Amino acid sequence: MNDWGRRVSLHLANQDRQVLIVVLSRWAGLAATDQRVLPAVAALGATSCGADTAQDGRRLWAVLDL
């Protein structure tokens, strides 16, 4: 994420031979996620992926098969 946030957290979870990767960037007032990000993540082999932006930061997530 190229949003200049100083606090980023990474969360991982697995179930049924898949892994969920969630990245949280704690930078208030971010604009919506660049529309090129999700197709680029999907091209890396993600089963599904998404992004959202709230007042307290941005969240990107992807599910990958193991």
LOLUMKOL-639576 format. One record per atom (N, C-alpha, C, O): residue number from 1; atom name; x, y negated, z. Coordinates in Angstrom, 2 decimals. Atoms other than C-alpha are relative to their C-alpha. Layout:
<ketis>
<keti><bapa>NUM</bapa><gumar>CA</gumar><px>X</px><py>Y</py><pz>Z</pz></keti>
...
</ketis>
This chain:
<ketis>
<keti><bapa>1</bapa><gumar>N</gumar><px>0.85</px><py>1.18</py><pz>0.00</pz></keti>
<keti><bapa>1</bapa><gumar>CA</gumar><px>0.00</px><py>0.00</py><pz>0.00</pz></keti>
<keti><bapa>1</bapa><gumar>C</gumar><px>0.89</px><py>-1.22</py><pz>0.00</pz></keti>
<keti><bapa>1</bapa><gumar>O</gumar><px>1.77</px><py>-1.36</py><pz>0.85</pz></keti>
<keti><bapa>2</bapa><gumar>N</gumar><px>-0.80</px><py>1.20</py><pz>0.11</pz></keti>
<keti><bapa>2</bapa><gumar>CA</gumar><px>1.47</px><py>-3.27</py><pz>-1.02</pz></keti>
<keti><bapa>2</bapa><gumar>C</gumar><px>-0.81</px><py>-1.20</py><pz>0.47</pz></keti>
<keti><bapa>2</bapa><gumar>O</gumar><px>-1.19</px><py>-2.05</py><pz>-0.33</pz></keti>
<keti><bapa>3</bapa><gumar>N</gumar><px>0.85</px><py>1.08</py><pz>-0.52</pz></keti>
<keti><bapa>3</bapa><gumar>CA</gumar><px>-0.46</px><py>-5.60</py><pz>1.28</pz></keti>
<keti><bapa>3</bapa><gumar>C</gumar><px>0.67</px><py>-0.76</py><pz>1.13</pz></keti>
<keti><bapa>3</bapa><gumar>O</gumar><px>0.02</px><py>-1.56</py><pz>1.81</pz></keti>
<keti><bapa>4</bapa><gumar>N</gumar><px>-0.80</px><py>0.75</py><pz>-0.97</pz></keti>
<keti><bapa>4</bapa><gumar>CA</gumar><px>2.30</px><py>-6.89</py><pz>3.59</pz></keti>
<keti><bapa>4</bapa><gumar>C</gumar><px>-0.39</px><py>0.25</py><pz>1.45</pz></keti>
<keti><bapa>4</bapa><gumar>O</gumar><px>0.02</px><py>-0.51</py><pz>2.33</pz></keti>
<keti><bapa>5</bapa><gumar>N</gumar><px>0.34</px><py>-0.33</py><pz>-1.37</pz></keti>
<keti><bapa>5</bapa><gumar>CA</gumar><px>0.81</px><py>-5.27</py><pz>6.68</pz></keti>
<keti><bapa>5</bapa><gumar>C</gumar><px>1.22</px><py>0.50</py><pz>0.76</pz></keti>
<keti><bapa>5</bapa><gumar>O</gumar><px>2.08</px><py>1.17</py><pz>0.18</pz></keti>
<keti><bapa>6</bapa><gumar>N</gumar><px>-1.14</px><py>-0.44</py><pz>-0.82</pz></keti>
<keti><bapa>6</bapa><gumar>CA</gumar><px>3.24</px><py>-4.63</py><pz>9.52</pz></keti>
<keti><bapa>6</bapa><gumar>C</gumar><px>-0.33</px><py>1.29</py><pz>0.75</pz></keti>
<keti><bapa>6</bapa><gumar>O</gumar><px>0.57</px><py>2.00</py><pz>1.18</pz></keti>
<keti><bapa>7</bapa><gumar>N</gumar><px>0.40</px><py>-1.21</py><pz>-0.72</pz></keti>
<keti><bapa>7</bapa><gumar>CA</gumar><px>1.25</px><py>-1.83</py><pz>11.13</pz></keti>
<keti><bapa>7</bapa><gumar>C</gumar><px>-0.75</px><py>0.91</py><pz>-0.96</pz></keti>
<keti><bapa>7</bapa><gumar>O</gumar><px>-1.82</px><py>0.57</py><pz>-1.46</pz></keti>
<keti><bapa>8</bapa><gumar>N</gumar><px>0.60</px><py>-1.00</py><pz>0.87</pz></keti>
<keti><bapa>8</bapa><gumar>CA</gumar><px>0.48</px><py>1.23</py><pz>9.05</pz></keti>
<keti><bapa>8</bapa><gumar>C</gumar><px>-0.05</px><py>1.30</py><pz>0.79</pz></keti>
<keti><bapa>8</bapa><gumar>O</gumar><px>0.93</px><py>1.65</py><pz>1.44</pz></keti>
<keti><bapa>9</bapa><gumar>N</gumar><px>0.07</px><py>-1.30</py><pz>-0.64</pz></keti>
<keti><bapa>9</bapa><gumar>CA</gumar><px>-0.75</px><py>4.54</py><pz>10.42</pz></keti>
<keti><bapa>9</bapa><gumar>C</gumar><px>-0.39</px><py>1.05</py><pz>-1.03</pz></keti>
<keti><bapa>9</bapa><gumar>O</gumar><px>-1.18</px><py>0.79</py><pz>-1.94</pz></keti>
<keti><bapa>10</bapa><gumar>N</gumar><px>0.23</px><py>-1.11</py><pz>0.90</pz></keti>
<keti><bapa>10</bapa><gumar>CA</gumar><px>-0.80</px><py>7.88</py><pz>8.65</pz></keti>
<keti><bapa>10</bapa><gumar>C</gumar><px>-0.63</px><py>1.12</py><pz>0.80</pz></keti>
<keti><bapa>10</bapa><gumar>O</gumar><px>-0.14</px><py>1.47</py><pz>1.88</pz></keti>
<keti><bapa>11</bapa><gumar>N</gumar><px>0.72</px><py>-1.08</py><pz>-0.68</pz></keti>
<keti><bapa>11</bapa><gumar>CA</gumar><px>-3.23</px><py>10.64</py><pz>9.61</pz></keti>
<keti><bapa>11</bapa><gumar>C</gumar><px>-0.13</px><py>1.18</py><pz>-0.96</pz></keti>
<keti><bapa>11</bapa><gumar>O</gumar><px>-0.46</px><py>1.00</py><pz>-2.13</pz></keti>
<keti><bapa>12</bapa><gumar>N</gumar><px>0.08</px><py>-1.21</py><pz>0.80</pz></keti>
<keti><bapa>12</bapa><gumar>CA</gumar><px>-3.17</px><py>14.22</py><pz>8.35</pz></keti>
<keti><bapa>12</bapa><gumar>C</gumar><px>-0.92</px><py>1.01</py><pz>0.68</pz></keti>
<keti><bapa>12</bapa><gumar>O</gumar><px>-0.92</px><py>1.12</py><pz>1.91</pz></keti>
<keti><bapa>13</bapa><gumar>N</gumar><px>0.84</px><py>-1.08</py><pz>-0.52</pz></keti>
<keti><bapa>13</bapa><gumar>CA</gumar><px>-5.70</px><py>17.03</py><pz>8.77</pz></keti>
<keti><bapa>13</bapa><gumar>C</gumar><px>-0.09</px><py>1.06</py><pz>-1.07</pz></keti>
<keti><bapa>13</bapa><gumar>O</gumar><px>-0.07</px><py>0.76</py><pz>-2.26</pz></keti>
<keti><bapa>14</bapa><gumar>N</gumar><px>0.15</px><py>-1.06</py><pz>0.98</pz></keti>
<keti><bapa>14</bapa><gumar>CA</gumar><px>-6.04</px><py>20.42</py><pz>7.14</pz></keti>
<keti><bapa>14</bapa><gumar>C</gumar><px>-1.16</px><py>0.91</py><pz>0.35</pz></keti>
<keti><bapa>14</bapa><gumar>O</gumar><px>-1.49</px><py>1.11</py><pz>1.52</pz></keti>
<keti><bapa>15</bapa><gumar>N</gumar><px>1.11</px><py>-0.93</py><pz>-0.17</pz></keti>
<keti><bapa>15</bapa><gumar>CA</gumar><px>-8.92</px><py>22.81</py><pz>6.61</pz></keti>
<keti><bapa>15</bapa><gumar>C</gumar><px>-0.22</px><py>0.69</py><pz>-1.35</pz></keti>
<keti><bapa>15</bapa><gumar>O</gumar><px>-0.18</px><py>0.05</py><pz>-2.40</pz></keti>
<keti><bapa>16</bapa><gumar>N</gumar><px>0.33</px><py>-0.78</py><pz>1.20</pz></keti>
<keti><bapa>16</bapa><gumar>CA</gumar><px>-9.70</px><py>25.57</py><pz>4.11</pz></keti>
<keti><bapa>16</bapa><gumar>C</gumar><px>0.98</px><py>-0.24</py><pz>-1.14</pz></keti>
<keti><bapa>16</bapa><gumar>O</gumar><px>0.58</px><py>-0.46</py><pz>-2.28</pz></keti>
<keti><bapa>17</bapa><gumar>N</gumar><px>-1.08</px><py>0.14</py><pz>0.99</pz></keti>
<keti><bapa>17</bapa><gumar>CA</gumar><px>-6.35</px><py>25.24</py><pz>2.29</pz></keti>
<keti><bapa>17</bapa><gumar>C</gumar><px>-0.03</px><py>-1.34</py><pz>-0.73</pz></keti>
<keti><bapa>17</bapa><gumar>O</gumar><px>0.35</px><py>-1.43</py><pz>-1.90</pz></keti>
<keti><bapa>18</bapa><gumar>N</gumar><px>-0.05</px><py>1.37</py><pz>0.50</pz></keti>
<keti><bapa>18</bapa><gumar>CA</gumar><px>-6.78</px><py>21.51</py><pz>1.76</pz></keti>
<keti><bapa>18</bapa><gumar>C</gumar><px>0.55</px><py>-0.90</py><pz>1.09</pz></keti>
<keti><bapa>18</bapa><gumar>O</gumar><px>0.44</px><py>-0.60</py><pz>2.28</pz></keti>
<keti><bapa>19</bapa><gumar>N</gumar><px>-0.51</px><py>0.98</py><pz>-0.96</pz></keti>
<keti><bapa>19</bapa><gumar>CA</gumar><px>-5.12</px><py>18.53</py><pz>3.41</pz></keti>
<keti><bapa>19</bapa><gumar>C</gumar><px>-0.66</px><py>-1.35</py><pz>-0.30</pz></keti>
<keti><bapa>19</bapa><gumar>O</gumar><px>-0.79</px><py>-1.77</py><pz>-1.45</pz></keti>
<keti><bapa>20</bapa><gumar>N</gumar><px>0.53</px><py>1.36</py><pz>0.09</pz></keti>
<keti><bapa>20</bapa><gumar>CA</gumar><px>-6.71</px><py>15.16</py><pz>4.09</pz></keti>
<keti><bapa>20</bapa><gumar>C</gumar><px>1.09</px><py>-0.95</py><pz>0.47</pz></keti>
<keti><bapa>20</bapa><gumar>O</gumar><px>1.64</px><py>-0.79</py><pz>1.56</pz></keti>
<keti><bapa>21</bapa><gumar>N</gumar><px>-1.00</px><py>1.01</py><pz>-0.32</pz></keti>
<keti><bapa>21</bapa><gumar>CA</gumar><px>-4.31</px><py>12.23</py><pz>4.06</pz></keti>
<keti><bapa>21</bapa><gumar>C</gumar><px>-0.70</px><py>-1.35</py><pz>0.07</pz></keti>
<keti><bapa>21</bapa><gumar>O</gumar><px>-1.35</px><py>-1.76</py><pz>-0.90</pz></keti>
<keti><bapa>22</bapa><gumar>N</gumar><px>0.62</px><py>1.31</py><pz>-0.18</pz></keti>
<keti><bapa>22</bapa><gumar>CA</gumar><px>-5.51</px><py>8.89</py><pz>5.44</pz></keti>
<keti><bapa>22</bapa><gumar>C</gumar><px>1.09</px><py>-0.98</py><pz>0.39</pz></keti>
<keti><bapa>22</bapa><gumar>O</gumar><px>1.86</px><py>-0.73</py><pz>1.32</pz></keti>
<keti><bapa>23</bapa><gumar>N</gumar><px>-0.94</px><py>1.05</py><pz>-0.32</pz></keti>
<keti><bapa>23</bapa><gumar>CA</gumar><px>-3.41</px><py>5.73</py><pz>5.46</pz></keti>
<keti><bapa>23</bapa><gumar>C</gumar><px>-0.81</px><py>-1.24</py><pz>0.37</pz></keti>
<keti><bapa>23</bapa><gumar>O</gumar><px>-1.66</px><py>-1.69</py><pz>-0.39</pz></keti>
<keti><bapa>24</bapa><gumar>N</gumar><px>0.67</px><py>1.20</py><pz>-0.49</pz></keti>
<keti><bapa>24</bapa><gumar>CA</gumar><px>-4.61</px><py>2.75</py><pz>7.50</pz></keti>
<keti><bapa>24</bapa><gumar>C</gumar><px>1.00</px><py>-1.14</py><pz>0.06</pz></keti>
<keti><bapa>24</bapa><gumar>O</gumar><px>2.07</px><py>-0.99</py><pz>0.64</pz></keti>
<keti><bapa>25</bapa><gumar>N</gumar><px>-0.82</px><py>1.20</py><pz>-0.06</pz></keti>
<keti><bapa>25</bapa><gumar>CA</gumar><px>-3.13</px><py>-0.71</py><pz>7.02</pz></keti>
<keti><bapa>25</bapa><gumar>C</gumar><px>-0.74</px><py>-1.04</py><pz>0.81</pz></keti>
<keti><bapa>25</bapa><gumar>O</gumar><px>-1.86</px><py>-1.43</py><pz>0.46</pz></keti>
<keti><bapa>26</bapa><gumar>N</gumar><px>0.65</px><py>0.94</py><pz>-0.93</pz></keti>
<keti><bapa>26</bapa><gumar>CA</gumar><px>-3.91</px><py>-3.15</py><pz>9.82</pz></keti>
<keti><bapa>26</bapa><gumar>C</gumar><px>0.35</px><py>-1.43</py><pz>-0.34</pz></keti>
<keti><bapa>26</bapa><gumar>O</gumar><px>1.09</px><py>-2.08</py><pz>0.39</pz></keti>
<keti><bapa>27</bapa><gumar>N</gumar><px>-0.26</px><py>1.37</py><pz>0.42</pz></keti>
<keti><bapa>27</bapa><gumar>CA</gumar><px>-3.83</px><py>-6.44</py><pz>7.97</pz></keti>
<keti><bapa>27</bapa><gumar>C</gumar><px>-1.35</px><py>-0.62</py><pz>-0.31</pz></keti>
<keti><bapa>27</bapa><gumar>O</gumar><px>-2.01</px><py>-0.23</py><pz>-1.28</pz></keti>
<keti><bapa>28</bapa><gumar>N</gumar><px>1.33</px><py>0.60</py><pz>0.14</pz></keti>
<keti><bapa>28</bapa><gumar>CA</gumar><px>-6.94</px><py>-8.61</py><pz>8.32</pz></keti>
<keti><bapa>28</bapa><gumar>C</gumar><px>-0.10</px><py>-0.84</py><pz>-1.27</pz></keti>
<keti><bapa>28</bapa><gumar>O</gumar><px>0.88</px><py>-1.42</py><pz>-1.72</pz></keti>
<keti><bapa>29</bapa><gumar>N</gumar><px>0.29</px><py>0.88</py><pz>1.12</pz></keti>
<keti><bapa>29</bapa><gumar>CA</gumar><px>-8.53</px><py>-10.36</py><pz>5.37</pz></keti>
<keti><bapa>29</bapa><gumar>C</gumar><px>0.50</px><py>0.47</py><pz>-1.35</pz></keti>
<keti><bapa>29</bapa><gumar>O</gumar><px>0.73</px><py>-0.35</py><pz>-2.24</pz></keti>
<keti><bapa>30</bapa><gumar>N</gumar><px>-0.48</px><py>-0.52</py><pz>1.27</pz></keti>
<keti><bapa>30</bapa><gumar>CA</gumar><px>-7.38</px><py>-8.07</py><pz>2.57</pz></keti>
<keti><bapa>30</bapa><gumar>C</gumar><px>-1.08</px><py>-0.06</py><pz>-1.08</pz></keti>
<keti><bapa>30</bapa><gumar>O</gumar><px>-2.27</px><py>0.05</py><pz>-0.79</pz></keti>
<keti><bapa>31</bapa><gumar>N</gumar><px>0.91</px><py>-0.08</py><pz>1.14</pz></keti>
<keti><bapa>31</bapa><gumar>CA</gumar><px>-8.93</px><py>-8.23</py><pz>-0.86</pz></keti>
<keti><bapa>31</bapa><gumar>C</gumar><px>-0.32</px><py>1.46</py><pz>-0.28</pz></keti>
<keti><bapa>31</bapa><gumar>O</gumar><px>0.32</px><py>2.35</py><pz>0.29</pz></keti>
<keti><bapa>32</bapa><gumar>N</gumar><px>0.35</px><py>-1.37</py><pz>0.37</pz></keti>
<keti><bapa>32</bapa><gumar>CA</gumar><px>-10.55</px><py>-5.15</py><pz>-2.36</pz></keti>
<keti><bapa>32</bapa><gumar>C</gumar><px>1.22</px><py>0.70</py><pz>-0.60</pz></keti>
<keti><bapa>32</bapa><gumar>O</gumar><px>2.11</px><py>0.05</py><pz>-1.16</pz></keti>
<keti><bapa>33</bapa><gumar>N</gumar><px>-1.10</px><py>-0.79</py><pz>0.53</pz></keti>
<keti><bapa>33</bapa><gumar>CA</gumar><px>-8.20</px><py>-2.34</py><pz>-3.38</pz></keti>
<keti><bapa>33</bapa><gumar>C</gumar><px>0.10</px><py>-0.15</py><pz>-1.52</pz></keti>
<keti><bapa>33</bapa><gumar>O</gumar><px>-0.91</px><py>-0.16</py><pz>-2.22</pz></keti>
<keti><bapa>34</bapa><gumar>N</gumar><px>-0.26</px><py>0.09</py><pz>1.43</pz></keti>
<keti><bapa>34</bapa><gumar>CA</gumar><px>-6.63</px><py>-2.71</py><pz>-6.81</pz></keti>
<keti><bapa>34</bapa><gumar>C</gumar><px>-0.63</px><py>1.21</py><pz>-0.71</pz></keti>
<keti><bapa>34</bapa><gumar>O</gumar><px>-0.48</px><py>2.34</py><pz>-0.25</pz></keti>
<keti><bapa>35</bapa><gumar>N</gumar><px>0.72</px><py>-1.06</py><pz>0.71</pz></keti>
<keti><bapa>35</bapa><gumar>CA</gumar><px>-8.68</px><py>-0.67</py><pz>-9.32</pz></keti>
<keti><bapa>35</bapa><gumar>C</gumar><px>0.93</px><py>1.03</py><pz>-0.63</pz></keti>
<keti><bapa>35</bapa><gumar>O</gumar><px>0.45</px><py>2.09</py><pz>-1.06</pz></keti>
<keti><bapa>36</bapa><gumar>N</gumar><px>-0.94</px><py>-0.96</py><pz>0.57</pz></keti>
<keti><bapa>36</bapa><gumar>CA</gumar><px>-5.52</px><py>1.06</py><pz>-10.60</pz></keti>
<keti><bapa>36</bapa><gumar>C</gumar><px>0.48</px><py>1.03</py><pz>1.01</pz></keti>
<keti><bapa>36</bapa><gumar>O</gumar><px>1.05</px><py>2.05</py><pz>0.63</pz></keti>
<keti><bapa>37</bapa><gumar>N</gumar><px>-0.53</px><py>-0.87</py><pz>-1.04</pz></keti>
<keti><bapa>37</bapa><gumar>CA</gumar><px>-4.74</px><py>2.72</py><pz>-7.25</pz></keti>
<keti><bapa>37</bapa><gumar>C</gumar><px>-0.64</px><py>1.38</py><pz>-0.03</pz></keti>
<keti><bapa>37</bapa><gumar>O</gumar><px>0.08</px><py>2.38</py><pz>-0.07</pz></keti>
<keti><bapa>38</bapa><gumar>N</gumar><px>0.66</px><py>-1.30</py><pz>-0.10</pz></keti>
<keti><bapa>38</bapa><gumar>CA</gumar><px>-7.35</px><py>5.49</py><pz>-7.18</pz></keti>
<keti><bapa>38</bapa><gumar>C</gumar><px>0.26</px><py>0.89</py><pz>-1.22</pz></keti>
<keti><bapa>38</bapa><gumar>O</gumar><px>0.52</px><py>2.08</py><pz>-1.04</pz></keti>
<keti><bapa>39</bapa><gumar>N</gumar><px>-0.36</px><py>-0.87</py><pz>1.12</pz></keti>
<keti><bapa>39</bapa><gumar>CA</gumar><px>-6.78</px><py>6.73</py><pz>-10.76</pz></keti>
<keti><bapa>39</bapa><gumar>C</gumar><px>1.44</px><py>0.52</py><pz>0.10</pz></keti>
<keti><bapa>39</bapa><gumar>O</gumar><px>1.72</px><py>1.65</py><pz>-0.30</pz></keti>
<keti><bapa>40</bapa><gumar>N</gumar><px>-1.39</px><py>-0.43</py><pz>-0.17</pz></keti>
<keti><bapa>40</bapa><gumar>CA</gumar><px>-3.05</px><py>6.87</py><pz>-9.96</pz></keti>
<keti><bapa>40</bapa><gumar>C</gumar><px>0.10</px><py>1.12</py><pz>1.03</pz></keti>
<keti><bapa>40</bapa><gumar>O</gumar><px>0.86</px><py>2.07</py><pz>0.84</pz></keti>
<keti><bapa>41</bapa><gumar>N</gumar><px>0.01</px><py>-1.05</py><pz>-1.02</pz></keti>
<keti><bapa>41</bapa><gumar>CA</gumar><px>-3.71</px><py>8.93</py><pz>-6.80</pz></keti>
<keti><bapa>41</bapa><gumar>C</gumar><px>-0.62</px><py>1.28</py><pz>-0.58</pz></keti>
<keti><bapa>41</bapa><gumar>O</gumar><px>-0.09</px><py>2.37</py><pz>-0.35</pz></keti>
<keti><bapa>42</bapa><gumar>N</gumar><px>0.64</px><py>-1.17</py><pz>0.61</pz></keti>
<keti><bapa>42</bapa><gumar>CA</gumar><px>-6.06</px><py>11.26</py><pz>-8.72</pz></keti>
<keti><bapa>42</bapa><gumar>C</gumar><px>0.95</px><py>0.68</py><pz>-0.99</pz></keti>
<keti><bapa>42</bapa><gumar>O</gumar><px>0.96</px><py>1.91</py><pz>-1.07</pz></keti>
<keti><bapa>43</bapa><gumar>N</gumar><px>-0.94</px><py>-0.56</py><pz>0.96</pz></keti>
<keti><bapa>43</bapa><gumar>CA</gumar><px>-3.39</px><py>11.73</py><pz>-11.40</pz></keti>
<keti><bapa>43</bapa><gumar>C</gumar><px>1.10</px><py>0.82</py><pz>0.68</pz></keti>
<keti><bapa>43</bapa><gumar>O</gumar><px>1.72</px><py>1.68</py><pz>0.05</pz></keti>
<keti><bapa>44</bapa><gumar>N</gumar><px>-0.99</px><py>-0.77</py><pz>-0.75</pz></keti>
<keti><bapa>44</bapa><gumar>CA</gumar><px>-1.06</px><py>13.07</py><pz>-8.69</pz></keti>
<keti><bapa>44</bapa><gumar>C</gumar><px>-0.54</px><py>1.36</py><pz>0.44</pz></keti>
<keti><bapa>44</bapa><gumar>O</gumar><px>0.19</px><py>2.17</py><pz>1.01</pz></keti>
<keti><bapa>45</bapa><gumar>N</gumar><px>0.58</px><py>-1.30</py><pz>-0.32</pz></keti>
<keti><bapa>45</bapa><gumar>CA</gumar><px>-3.46</px><py>16.00</py><pz>-8.21</pz></keti>
<keti><bapa>45</bapa><gumar>C</gumar><px>-1.00</px><py>-0.02</py><pz>1.14</pz></keti>
<keti><bapa>45</bapa><gumar>O</gumar><px>-1.34</px><py>1.05</py><pz>1.65</pz></keti>
<keti><bapa>46</bapa><gumar>N</gumar><px>0.99</px><py>0.07</py><pz>-1.08</pz></keti>
<keti><bapa>46</bapa><gumar>CA</gumar><px>-5.91</px><py>14.76</py><pz>-5.58</pz></keti>
<keti><bapa>46</bapa><gumar>C</gumar><px>-1.33</px><py>0.60</py><pz>-0.45</pz></keti>
<keti><bapa>46</bapa><gumar>O</gumar><px>-1.78</px><py>0.34</py><pz>-1.57</pz></keti>
<keti><bapa>47</bapa><gumar>N</gumar><px>1.32</px><py>-0.54</py><pz>0.26</pz></keti>
<keti><bapa>47</bapa><gumar>CA</gumar><px>-9.17</px><py>16.71</py><pz>-5.43</pz></keti>
<keti><bapa>47</bapa><gumar>C</gumar><px>-1.03</px><py>-1.11</py><pz>0.05</pz></keti>
<keti><bapa>47</bapa><gumar>O</gumar><px>-1.95</px><py>-1.15</py><pz>-0.77</pz></keti>
<keti><bapa>48</bapa><gumar>N</gumar><px>0.83</px><py>1.20</py><pz>-0.11</pz></keti>
<keti><bapa>48</bapa><gumar>CA</gumar><px>-10.88</px><py>13.50</py><pz>-4.30</pz></keti>
<keti><bapa>48</bapa><gumar>C</gumar><px>0.80</px><py>-1.06</py><pz>0.73</pz></keti>
<keti><bapa>48</bapa><gumar>O</gumar><px>1.75</px><py>-0.75</py><pz>1.45</pz></keti>
<keti><bapa>49</bapa><gumar>N</gumar><px>-0.70</px><py>1.09</py><pz>-0.67</pz></keti>
<keti><bapa>49</bapa><gumar>CA</gumar><px>-9.79</px><py>10.10</py><pz>-3.08</pz></keti>
<keti><bapa>49</bapa><gumar>C</gumar><px>-0.93</px><py>-1.20</py><pz>0.07</pz></keti>
<keti><bapa>49</bapa><gumar>O</gumar><px>-1.93</px><py>-1.27</py><pz>-0.65</pz></keti>
<keti><bapa>50</bapa><gumar>N</gumar><px>0.83</px><py>1.18</py><pz>-0.14</pz></keti>
<keti><bapa>50</bapa><gumar>CA</gumar><px>-11.22</px><py>6.78</py><pz>-2.00</pz></keti>
<keti><bapa>50</bapa><gumar>C</gumar><px>0.72</px><py>-1.09</py><pz>0.77</pz></keti>
<keti><bapa>50</bapa><gumar>O</gumar><px>1.80</px><py>-0.87</py><pz>1.32</pz></keti>
<keti><bapa>51</bapa><gumar>N</gumar><px>-0.58</px><py>1.15</py><pz>-0.69</pz></keti>
<keti><bapa>51</bapa><gumar>CA</gumar><px>-10.52</px><py>3.38</py><pz>-0.52</pz></keti>
<keti><bapa>51</bapa><gumar>C</gumar><px>-1.12</px><py>-0.90</py><pz>0.47</pz></keti>
<keti><bapa>51</bapa><gumar>O</gumar><px>-2.18</px><py>-0.98</py><pz>-0.16</pz></keti>
<keti><bapa>52</bapa><gumar>N</gumar><px>0.92</px><py>1.05</py><pz>-0.43</pz></keti>
<keti><bapa>52</bapa><gumar>CA</gumar><px>-12.33</px><py>0.76</py><pz>1.47</pz></keti>
<keti><bapa>52</bapa><gumar>C</gumar><px>0.76</px><py>-1.05</py><pz>0.79</pz></keti>
<keti><bapa>52</bapa><gumar>O</gumar><px>1.84</px><py>-0.78</py><pz>1.32</pz></keti>
<keti><bapa>53</bapa><gumar>N</gumar><px>-0.61</px><py>1.13</py><pz>-0.70</pz></keti>
<keti><bapa>53</bapa><gumar>CA</gumar><px>-11.52</px><py>-2.59</py><pz>3.01</pz></keti>
<keti><bapa>53</bapa><gumar>C</gumar><px>-1.01</px><py>-0.56</py><pz>0.98</pz></keti>
<keti><bapa>53</bapa><gumar>O</gumar><px>-2.17</px><py>-0.77</py><pz>0.65</pz></keti>
<keti><bapa>54</bapa><gumar>N</gumar><px>0.84</px><py>0.59</py><pz>-1.04</pz></keti>
<keti><bapa>54</bapa><gumar>CA</gumar><px>-12.90</px><py>-3.99</py><pz>6.24</pz></keti>
<keti><bapa>54</bapa><gumar>C</gumar><px>0.71</px><py>-1.23</py><pz>0.56</pz></keti>
<keti><bapa>54</bapa><gumar>O</gumar><px>1.82</px><py>-1.56</py><pz>0.12</pz></keti>
<keti><bapa>55</bapa><gumar>N</gumar><px>-0.59</px><py>1.20</py><pz>-0.58</pz></keti>
<keti><bapa>55</bapa><gumar>CA</gumar><px>-12.21</px><py>-7.08</py><pz>8.33</pz></keti>
<keti><bapa>55</bapa><gumar>C</gumar><px>1.34</px><py>0.27</py><pz>0.67</pz></keti>
<keti><bapa>55</bapa><gumar>O</gumar><px>2.20</px><py>-0.61</py><pz>0.73</pz></keti>
<keti><bapa>56</bapa><gumar>N</gumar><px>-1.24</px><py>-0.30</py><pz>-0.73</pz></keti>
<keti><bapa>56</bapa><gumar>CA</gumar><px>-9.45</px><py>-5.29</py><pz>10.25</pz></keti>
<keti><bapa>56</bapa><gumar>C</gumar><px>1.06</px><py>0.71</py><pz>-0.84</pz></keti>
<keti><bapa>56</bapa><gumar>O</gumar><px>2.10</px><py>1.07</py><pz>-0.31</pz></keti>
<keti><bapa>57</bapa><gumar>N</gumar><px>-1.03</px><py>-0.61</py><pz>0.83</pz></keti>
<keti><bapa>57</bapa><gumar>CA</gumar><px>-7.61</px><py>-3.76</py><pz>7.28</pz></keti>
<keti><bapa>57</bapa><gumar>C</gumar><px>-0.55</px><py>0.86</py><pz>-1.11</pz></keti>
<keti><bapa>57</bapa><gumar>O</gumar><px>-1.72</px><py>0.76</py><pz>-1.48</pz></keti>
<keti><bapa>58</bapa><gumar>N</gumar><px>0.32</px><py>-0.84</py><pz>1.15</pz></keti>
<keti><bapa>58</bapa><gumar>CA</gumar><px>-7.63</px><py>-1.22</py><pz>4.48</pz></keti>
<keti><bapa>58</bapa><gumar>C</gumar><px>0.23</px><py>1.47</py><pz>0.33</pz></keti>
<keti><bapa>58</bapa><gumar>O</gumar><px>1.15</px><py>1.81</py><pz>1.08</pz></keti>
<keti><bapa>59</bapa><gumar>N</gumar><px>-0.16</px><py>-1.44</py><pz>-0.18</pz></keti>
<keti><bapa>59</bapa><gumar>CA</gumar><px>-8.08</px><py>2.56</py><pz>4.42</pz></keti>
<keti><bapa>59</bapa><gumar>C</gumar><px>0.03</px><py>0.65</py><pz>-1.38</pz></keti>
<keti><bapa>59</bapa><gumar>O</gumar><px>-0.86</px><py>0.42</py><pz>-2.20</pz></keti>
<keti><bapa>60</bapa><gumar>N</gumar><px>-0.09</px><py>-0.82</py><pz>1.21</pz></keti>
<keti><bapa>60</bapa><gumar>CA</gumar><px>-6.94</px><py>4.84</py><pz>1.59</pz></keti>
<keti><bapa>60</bapa><gumar>C</gumar><px>0.03</px><py>1.46</py><pz>0.45</pz></keti>
<keti><bapa>60</bapa><gumar>O</gumar><px>0.69</px><py>1.79</py><pz>1.43</pz></keti>
<keti><bapa>61</bapa><gumar>N</gumar><px>-0.01</px><py>-1.41</py><pz>-0.36</pz></keti>
<keti><bapa>61</bapa><gumar>CA</gumar><px>-7.61</px><py>8.58</py><pz>1.68</pz></keti>
<keti><bapa>61</bapa><gumar>C</gumar><px>0.03</px><py>0.85</py><pz>-1.26</pz></keti>
<keti><bapa>61</bapa><gumar>O</gumar><px>-0.42</px><py>0.44</py><pz>-2.32</pz></keti>
<keti><bapa>62</bapa><gumar>N</gumar><px>-0.05</px><py>-0.97</py><pz>1.10</pz></keti>
<keti><bapa>62</bapa><gumar>CA</gumar><px>-7.00</px><py>11.60</py><pz>-0.52</pz></keti>
<keti><bapa>62</bapa><gumar>C</gumar><px>-0.09</px><py>1.40</py><pz>0.58</pz></keti>
<keti><bapa>62</bapa><gumar>O</gumar><px>0.42</px><py>1.66</py><pz>1.67</pz></keti>
<keti><bapa>63</bapa><gumar>N</gumar><px>0.05</px><py>-1.42</py><pz>-0.34</pz></keti>
<keti><bapa>63</bapa><gumar>CA</gumar><px>-7.78</px><py>15.32</py><pz>-0.33</pz></keti>
<keti><bapa>63</bapa><gumar>C</gumar><px>0.78</px><py>0.74</py><pz>-1.08</pz></keti>
<keti><bapa>63</bapa><gumar>O</gumar><px>0.55</px><py>0.57</py><pz>-2.27</pz></keti>
<keti><bapa>64</bapa><gumar>N</gumar><px>-0.84</px><py>-0.78</py><pz>0.91</pz></keti>
<keti><bapa>64</bapa><gumar>CA</gumar><px>-5.21</px><py>17.68</py><pz>-1.85</pz></keti>
<keti><bapa>64</bapa><gumar>C</gumar><px>-0.12</px><py>1.48</py><pz>0.33</pz></keti>
<keti><bapa>64</bapa><gumar>O</gumar><px>-0.22</px><py>1.85</py><pz>1.50</pz></keti>
<keti><bapa>65</bapa><gumar>N</gumar><px>-0.04</px><py>-1.45</py><pz>-0.22</pz></keti>
<keti><bapa>65</bapa><gumar>CA</gumar><px>-5.27</px><py>21.44</py><pz>-2.33</pz></keti>
<keti><bapa>65</bapa><gumar>C</gumar><px>1.40</px><py>0.39</py><pz>0.42</pz></keti>
<keti><bapa>65</bapa><gumar>O</gumar><px>2.39</px><py>-0.15</py><pz>-0.07</pz></keti>
<keti><bapa>66</bapa><gumar>N</gumar><px>-1.31</px><py>-0.50</py><pz>-0.43</pz></keti>
<keti><bapa>66</bapa><gumar>CA</gumar><px>-2.48</px><py>23.29</py><pz>-0.55</pz></keti>
<keti><bapa>66</bapa><gumar>C</gumar><px>0.41</px><py>1.20</py><pz>-0.84</pz></keti>
<keti><bapa>66</bapa><gumar>O</gumar><px>1.49</px><py>1.76</py><pz>-0.62</pz></keti>
</ketis>
